[in-house]
Amino acid sequence: MTGTRTKTVLAIGGHIGDMDLTAGPLLAEHVLQGHRGVLLALTPGERGHPRLSPEEYKLQKIAEGAEFAKDIGAEFRCFDDLSDGFLGTGDDVALRIADVIREVRPDVVIAHWRHSIHSDHAHAAQLTERARFLAGLPLERERPRHGVPTVLHAENWEDMEGFTPDRYAPVCTEAFDRWHAAISKQAFARGETYGFRYIDYYTALLTMRGCLSGRERASALSSGNGAKTVGPLW
Ligand SMILES: [Zn+2]
């Protein structure tokens, strides 16, 4: 670190694995720089296995998510009582996310993009925007309010409608290696559930976004509003 205070990045995904794939490399990068990374999954993603029951796969997903976070040096949270495929947009869930924001006090929140082929992802994006608002309000909650300075949307192959990246966060080789080893422990990422080659896709994406930003590897994000920026998240 270069004398600046420790920053906190909170990545909020619809299912365990979403932010691990899309924000995991830059979380690994920021942890290596001495910052704090937190992953919050709004559901376990327990209906994503063609052979295991949701009850069985839920336990596996939670174990995989916790191990992934540990491996990259991040913290892991999951709303394991909410159900994959049925994530709504109500204030009950938004307030719970807002409480996590009040507790974690992130400098940067990474969210899904607002359009997706998966309703849980689109709803997670809406919930995150609402939670950011609620976290900043003077409400009768356990912890004081917190204003999130920056929300950025991660690049997820399921959320690409209208996604235009404008922030490029470099990912060094050590962070990439940590992420790659960690994500390789998740069965769905290895293609063992429905066969999509997630690790190949996101590895190639890191290289492609690196080419476009003049770095070896980079994660692209969207602020939803702006001119291209290459560099740290703050
Ligand atoms: Zn997902």
Boltz pocket constraint, residues with backbone or C-beta under 6 A from the ligand:
constraints:
  - pocket:
      binder: B
      contacts: [[A, 14], [A, 15], [A, 18], [A, 45], [A, 118], [A, 121]]
      max_distance: 6.0
